[in-house]
Amino acid sequence: MTMETEVKLTKLANCAGCGAKMGAGTLARMLEGFKTHSDPRLIVGYDKSDDASVYVMDENTALIQTTDFFPPIVDEPYLYGKIAATNALSDVYAMGGEPKLALNILCAAEGMSDDIIREILRGGYDAAYEAGAIITGGHTIKGAEPIYGLAVSGFVHPDKVLTNSSAKPGDVLILTKPLGVGILTTGAKADMTAPEVMERIYKQMATLNRAARDIMVKYPVHGCTDVTGFGLMGHSFEMAQGSGCSLHIQVEQVPYHEEALELASMGLVPAGAYRNREYAEAGVEKRRTLELAMEDILYDPQTSGGLLFALPEEYAEDCLAELKKQIPQAAIIGYVTEKEKNYLILE
């Protein structure tokens, strides 16, 4: 059941979804030089540019902690809450873990009724319930723009933690959701994206990465990240840098929504795509000619995007076949080599 409302949530915010994310390069510079304690139990911290932190509790249990929140990417309150919560839960899946506890983070803007706020929260609770996680509380304030998301805690075996800095030469890259979400939602603001296309996008954004994670962990995956605000190129760049390898992206194999290509060719590209290009482009080598619109899709910020993971070539086809039974658009999109001149190579 959806809720019709006269308040257009997307009109209350300057940015939408993960397109509001601060640029990766800017964030790294802002964090430089801070005092911080060291702890051998903290095996993944913010210095790794990873999806979440990981702290070892005992020999069988590690705690995963993350938070994610953003302004509305849709006008329907329930759907906004569900997408935002799904996106936050994804960071735990990207580390190979299972989310267990969560806290609401909500900023209510002027003009948002109690019914709208309740629907946003209901969407978040439904996503958490589907994930098997419990929302145990949170914090709500009033502010200039709507913001919603979750702080999430999950668990994983210390020996099975997946990071974005562990890809190895000889690995194959698999992506589980198609690209183009940022471009299509930008087009929707200008009434340039068909309603039936947006319904498909809404369904994709509200789909947990739980099934992908459950299949992925059956295989000897070396590294993983989820593709969100930094786009495929930004997150691939972080994986390549962290792993000390080169990632080769076979552009024709990358799944994307075809409608996004036409919109990108018309210039309907979110500002976050330009930030992502500024961050990663210096590390990119193009071994084929690409139209600018296709490049824009590769840099496009995704909201609640899929998992990108690296695993040995001998397991890739079996893993992909199992994924496709539940996630038909999952695809092998490239491979990993020893470090070449550039971190990212488009083929």
C-alpha positions in Angstrom: 0.0 0.0 0.0 1.4 3.4 -0.9 0.5 6.8 0.5 -0.5 9.7 -1.6 0.8 13.0 -0.2 0.7 16.6 -1.4 4.3 17.1 -0.1 6.8 16.1 -2.8 9.7 14.9 -0.7 12.3 15.2 -3.5 11.4 18.9 -3.8 12.4 19.4 -0.2 16.0 18.4 -0.9 18.8 19.8 -3.1 20.3 16.4 -3.8 18.7 12.9 -4.2 19.8 9.6 -2.6 23.5 8.7 -2.8 24.0 11.5 -5.3 24.3 13.7 -2.1 27.4 11.8 -1.0 30.5 13.9 -0.5 33.2 13.2 -3.1 35.7 10.5 -2.1 38.8 12.7 -2.6 37.3 15.6 -0.6 36.5 13.3 2.3 39.9 11.7 2.4 41.6 15.1 2.6 39.2 16.2 5.4 40.1 13.2 7.6 43.9 13.5 7.2 45.9 14.0 10.4 43.2 13.2 13.0 44.3 11.6 16.3 43.0 8.1 16.7 43.6 5.2 18.9 45.0 2.0 17.5 43.6 -1.4 18.5 44.7 -4.7 17.0 41.1 -6.0 17.2 40.1 -3.2 14.7 40.9 -5.0 11.5 39.0 -2.6 9.2 38.8 1.1 10.0 38.0 4.3 8.2 41.6 4.6 6.9 40.8 1.7 4.5 38.0 3.6 2.6 35.9 0.4 3.1 32.2 0.0 3.4 32.2 -0.5 7.2 34.4 -1.0 10.2 35.1 -4.5 11.6 36.1 -5.2 15.2 37.0 -8.7 16.4 35.1 -9.7 19.5 36.4 -13.3 19.8 37.8 -16.0 17.6 34.4 -16.7 16.1 32.8 -13.3 16.0 33.6 -9.9 14.5 31.4 -6.9 14.8 30.6 -4.9 11.6 29.4 -1.3 12.1 28.2 1.2 9.4 25.8 4.1 8.9 24.2 5.5 5.7 21.5 8.1 5.2 20.5 10.5 2.4 17.8 12.9 1.2 14.7 11.6 -0.6 15.2 9.9 -4.0 11.5 9.3 -4.4 8.4 11.2 -3.3 6.5 8.2 -1.8 7.4 8.2 1.9 7.2 4.4 2.5 9.4 3.7 -0.6 11.9 6.3 0.5 12.3 4.7 3.9 12.6 1.3 2.4 15.2 2.3 -0.1 17.3 4.3 2.4 17.3 1.4 4.9 18.1 -1.2 2.1 21.1 1.0 1.1 22.4 1.2 4.7 22.0 -2.6 5.2 24.0 -3.2 2.1 27.3 -2.2 3.6 27.1 -5.2 6.0 26.4 -7.5 3.1 29.4 -6.1 1.3 31.7 -7.2 4.2 30.3 -10.7 3.9 28.3 -10.3 7.1 24.7 -10.5 8.4 23.0 -7.3 9.8 21.4 -7.8 13.2 20.8 -4.5 14.9 20.0 -1.0 13.6 19.2 2.5 14.7 17.0 5.0 12.8 18.5 8.3 11.7 15.8 10.8 10.7 15.6 14.5 10.0 12.1 15.8 9.4 11.7 18.9 7.3 9.0 21.6 7.7 5.8 20.5 6.1 6.3 16.8 6.8 3.2 15.5 8.7 3.3 12.8 11.3 1.8 10.4 8.8 4.6 11.0 6.3 7.2 10.5 9.0 5.5 7.3 10.1 5.4 5.9 6.5 9.2 6.6 6.1 9.9 4.7 9.3 7.6 1.9 8.3 9.5 1.5 5.1 12.7 1.3 7.1 11.3 -1.3 9.5 10.1 -3.5 6.6 13.5 -3.5 5.0 15.1 -4.4 8.3 12.6 -7.1 9.0 13.3 -8.6 5.6 17.0 -8.6 6.4 16.4 -10.3 9.7 17.7 -7.2 11.6 16.0 -5.4 14.5 15.6 -1.6 14.7 16.2 -0.9 18.4 15.8 2.9 18.5 17.4 5.9 16.9 17.4 9.7 16.8 15.0 12.1 15.2 15.5 15.9 14.7 13.8 18.7 12.7 15.9 20.4 10.0 15.9 22.1 6.6 15.8 18.9 4.5 14.5 15.4 5.0 17.1 12.8 5.7 16.7 9.1 6.6 18.9 6.1 7.0 20.2 3.6 9.5 23.2 2.9 11.7 23.7 -0.9 11.4 25.6 -3.5 13.3 26.2 -7.0 11.9 28.3 -10.0 12.5 30.8 -12.1 10.5 33.4 -14.7 11.3 36.8 -12.9 11.5 38.3 -15.3 8.9 35.5 -14.5 6.4 35.6 -10.7 6.4 35.5 -9.3 2.9 37.1 -5.9 2.2 37.4 -3.7 -0.9 41.2 -4.0 -0.8 41.8 -7.8 -1.3 41.3 -8.4 -5.0 44.1 -10.5 -6.5 45.6 -10.9 -10.0 43.7 -13.6 -11.9 40.3 -12.7 -10.2 37.2 -12.1 -12.2 34.8 -9.2 -11.4 31.1 -9.8 -10.9 28.4 -7.0 -10.6 25.0 -7.8 -9.3 22.8 -4.8 -10.2 22.6 -2.7 -13.4 23.8 0.9 -13.5 22.0 4.1 -14.4 20.0 4.8 -11.3 21.3 8.3 -10.7 20.7 9.4 -14.3 17.2 7.9 -14.4 16.2 9.6 -11.2 17.6 12.9 -12.5 15.5 12.4 -15.6 12.5 11.7 -13.5 12.8 15.2 -11.8 12.4 16.7 -15.3 9.6 14.3 -16.2 11.9 12.7 -18.8 11.8 9.1 -17.4 8.8 7.0 -18.1 6.8 5.9 -15.0 7.2 2.2 -15.9 11.0 2.7 -16.0 10.9 4.3 -12.6 8.9 1.5 -11.2 11.6 -0.9 -12.3 14.2 1.4 -10.7 12.3 1.7 -7.5 12.1 -2.1 -7.2 15.8 -2.5 -7.8 16.7 0.1 -5.2 14.4 -1.5 -2.6 15.9 -5.0 -3.2 18.3 -6.1 -0.5 21.7 -7.5 -1.5 21.0 -10.4 0.9 20.5 -13.0 -1.9 23.7 -11.8 -3.6 25.6 -12.0 -0.3 24.2 -15.5 0.5 25.4 -16.9 -2.8 28.7 -15.0 -2.8 29.9 -16.3 0.5 29.7 -19.9 -0.8 32.7 -19.2 -2.9 36.3 -18.1 -2.1 35.7 -14.4 -2.8 38.8 -12.3 -2.3 37.3 -8.7 -2.2 33.9 -7.0 -2.3 32.3 -3.6 -2.2 28.8 -2.3 -3.0 28.4 0.2 -5.8 26.7 3.3 -4.4 27.5 7.0 -4.4 31.0 6.9 -6.0 29.6 4.9 -9.0 31.2 1.9 -10.6 34.4 3.8 -11.5 34.8 5.4 -8.1 34.3 2.1 -6.1 36.4 0.2 -8.6 39.2 2.8 -8.3 39.1 2.3 -4.5 39.3 -1.5 -4.9 42.2 -1.2 -7.3 44.1 1.2 -5.1 43.5 -0.8 -1.9 44.5 -4.1 -3.6 47.5 -2.7 -5.4 46.2 -4.1 -8.7 44.7 -3.0 -11.9 41.0 -3.7 -12.6 40.0 -4.2 -16.2 36.4 -3.3 -17.0 34.9 -4.9 -20.1 32.5 -2.1 -20.9 30.2 -4.1 -23.2 29.6 -6.6 -20.4 28.5 -4.0 -17.8 24.8 -4.2 -17.1 22.9 -0.9 -17.3 19.4 0.4 -17.9 19.3 1.3 -21.6 17.0 4.3 -21.0 19.8 5.9 -19.0 22.0 6.1 -22.1 19.6 8.3 -24.0 19.1 10.6 -21.0 22.9 10.9 -20.5 23.3 11.8 -24.2 20.9 14.7 -23.5 23.0 15.9 -20.6 20.7 14.7 -17.8 23.5 13.6 -15.5 23.6 14.1 -11.7 26.3 16.4 -10.2 27.7 13.3 -8.3 28.8 11.8 -11.6 31.1 14.7 -12.3 32.5 14.5 -8.8 33.2 10.8 -9.3 34.9 11.5 -12.6 37.1 14.2 -11.0 38.1 11.7 -8.3 38.8 8.6 -10.5 39.5 9.7 -14.0 43.2 10.3 -13.5 43.6 6.6 -12.8 41.7 5.5 -15.9 43.1 4.2 -19.2 40.7 3.8 -22.1 41.7 1.1 -24.6 38.6 1.6 -26.7 36.6 4.6 -27.8 33.5 5.2 -25.7 30.7 7.6 -26.2 30.5 10.2 -23.4 27.0 9.0 -22.4 28.4 5.5 -21.7 31.2 7.0 -19.6 28.6 9.0 -17.7 26.9 5.7 -16.8 30.1 4.2 -15.5 30.6 7.3 -13.2 26.9 7.6 -12.3 26.2 7.5 -8.5 24.0 4.6 -7.6 21.6 4.5 -4.8 21.3 1.1 -3.2 23.4 -0.4 -5.9 24.6 -4.0 -6.3 27.7 -5.8 -5.0 31.0 -5.8 -7.0 33.2 -8.7 -6.0 36.4 -10.4 -7.1 36.9 -14.1 -7.0 39.2 -16.7 -8.7 38.4 -17.3 -12.3 37.8 -21.0 -11.9 34.8 -20.3 -9.6 33.3 -17.3 -11.6 31.0 -19.2 -14.0 29.5 -21.4 -11.3 28.9 -18.4 -9.0 27.4 -16.4 -11.8 25.1 -19.2 -12.8 23.8 -19.5 -9.2 23.4 -15.7 -9.0 21.4 -15.5 -12.2 18.7 -17.9 -10.9 17.8 -15.1 -8.5 19.4 -12.0 -10.0 19.1 -12.3 -13.8 21.1 -9.1 -14.5 24.2 -10.2 -12.6 27.2 -10.2 -14.9 30.9 -10.8 -15.2 32.3 -7.4 -16.1 36.0 -7.7 -16.0 39.1 -9.1 -14.4 42.1 -8.2 -12.2 45.8 -8.1 -13.1 49.1 -7.1 -11.5 49.3 -3.3 -11.3 49.8 -1.7 -14.7 50.4 1.9 -15.4 46.8 2.8 -14.5 44.5 1.4 -11.8 41.4 1.2 -14.0 41.5 0.0 -17.6 38.4 0.3 -19.8 38.3 -2.4 -22.6 
